[in-house]
Amino acid sequence: MSAGKPSVGGDSVSESPPEGAEVDADRHPLRRLLRYARPYRTRIWLASTCSVLNKIFDLGPPALIGAAVDVVIQQEESFLARLGVVDVWDQLLVLSAVTFVIWVLESAFQYAYALLWRNLAQTIQHDLRVDAYTHLQALGLSYHEERSTGTLMAVLNDDINQLERFLDIGANQILQVTTTVVVIGAAFLMLAPSVAWMAILPMPLIVWGSIRFQKLLTPYYREVRERVGILNGRLANNLGGITTIKAFTAESFETEQVRRESAAYRESNRRAIRVSSAFVPMIRIVILVGFTAILLYGGWEAVEGRLSVGTYSVLVFLTQRLLWPLTRLGETLDQYQRAMASTNRVMGLLDTPFEIHPGAEPLPRDRVRGSLEIRSVTFDYGRGEPALRDVSLSIPAGATVGVVGSTGSGKSTLVKLLLRLYEVRTGEILLDGTPIRSLRLGDLRRAIGLVNQDTFLFHGTIRENIEYGSWGASEASIREAARLAEAHDFILQSPDGYGTVVGERGQKLSGGQRQRIAIARAILKDPPILVLDEATSAVDNETEAAIQRSLERISRDRTTIAIAHRLSTVRHADRIYVLERGSVVEAGRHEDLVERGGVYAGLWSVQTGSDGDRPRTAATSR
């Protein structure tokens, strides 16, 4: 893990801005990637060294061909003869031996760099994906609500895969092209400085063209990455809502939406391809000029005797080895630009600062009494009117409290603030007298068991979903939790009992079955504080009555907050708070609130279909 990256451990959640985030935001994406890759620098240097050595030995055969031509033509006056190997046969043997060694070394270093770069690419891909996902998990709920799942999936999958492909192939190609230019340029200057300039002259034009194309391609590939995120968002959204699509016979409509987004993605790629494809043909023309000049001028120099035939042969071969590989610079540049566009998106995610402070004070679970106090809390989502207005609640340890109100009154917002999924900006919430903002975030959430109205089950077995968050629980405790949640009987009737696979989001189960499994999951967690957010909203009356009996048993000796739209759920609560438009308008026991004839009494009358429990007032007598 490099410096500045977030960590989410078992005991705490890091929610402070990563070190250097503001600086990184202005850095070139390649610098940001290299900064992330600091822990791998030893392997990067090793892989780079093997790439350079492979290319150096790969450039040996043209020199050997020139030496062989020199031996055949000059014989006892060849270059090798001047080094002391006079016999022609011995010279050829020496050349053969050197050729064998060079080819073996070239092959060995090719194997080494391929192995090192590919493994390095896989390692960085793995670590970057895990770090990005870990950081994404730790970001506040508002970040997730403002972005589509498909866009985030595109970053975690497509963008990181793009980086892997560049590290696997592109990084080696850049190193080898650079090595080729340096080695062959130096060889030209040593062998034939009078004609070296002809081969070197096209290189500034090629470099200039590469830089120009790099700048030109940047916005095109940025658009490509944005388009693929939008397309993935559409696909993820549609696959998640396939039942609704079928129910409203909207298949043709959604197919057209996907066709439109896919066409936009295709058009973005076409524009990028149109520009990038022009690179190689233009570079070939420049290369042709240099190669032709060496062929003609160098040949004339050899004919006039000012240049040896062997040297001329080396120059011709090296010119080809120098200039033609530069045509692949377009492909490498294409990979580079795609990778940098992806790097910007991935690093942008990693640089996103956290909104929730992690807290520092430990909260041992066995010391939690469960006393909660909400003091003058006002909260808004930044989208208009406040969801809560100066709300104050007092919940004694071990008490059962109901929170009721019409849709949009702010009931679920209280749950999000209690779990610190959002941060309180005005007012404060205290647990056992301590502001929850100062408590360790992981400890706080472990002390609270939540049964949400939007029940989410993971793709897996019923047993795995009940055990979620309480890993390692015994089979007996899992079954006992299911019994208390009135889920045991229907589980045994399922095809594979507790081993039955529930499907993605639990789609193979009914709404009531999913909710009972969620209740069993909370029961197994055995938290000091239990929050039931519309916990019986998806069950029938008979099942609700059974679950209510269970909840009465499991709520003993623990603080229970029951948020409900159905008032029968909280009828026997120790105290009931009534919310309207984000404010507490009434508080008291069920009987007192009905007797009072206010908002609660009106809701009770509507839900029971009778005014029998409600005193008649001037309003109701008319």
Secondary structure by P-SEA (a helix, b strand, c coil): ccccbbbbcccccccccccaaaaaaaccaaaaaaaaaccaaaaaaaaaaaaaaaaaaaaaaaaaaaaaaaaaaccccccccccccccaaaaaaaaaaaaaaaaaaaaaaaaaaaaaaaaaaaaaaaaaaaaaaaaaaaccaaaaaaccaaaaaaaacaaaaaaaaaaacaaaaaaaaaaaaaaaaaaaaacccccccccccaaaaaaaaaaaaaaaaaaaaaaaaaaaaaaaaaaaaaaaaaaaaaaacaaaaaaaaaaaaaaaaaaaaaaaaaaaaacaaaaaaaaaaaaaaaaaaaaaaaaaccccaaaaaaaaaaaaaccccccaaaaaaaaaaaaaaaaaaaaaaaaccccccccccccccccccbbbbbcbbbbbcccccccccbbbbbbcccbbbbbbbcccccaaaaaaaaacccccccccccccccccccccaaaaaaaccccccccccccccaaaaaacccccccaaaaaaaaaaaccaaaaaacccccccccccccccccaaaaaaaaaaaaaaacccbbbbccccccccaaaaaaaaaaaaaaaccbbbbbbcccccccccccbbbbbccccccccccaaaaaaaccaaaaaaaaaacccccccccccccc
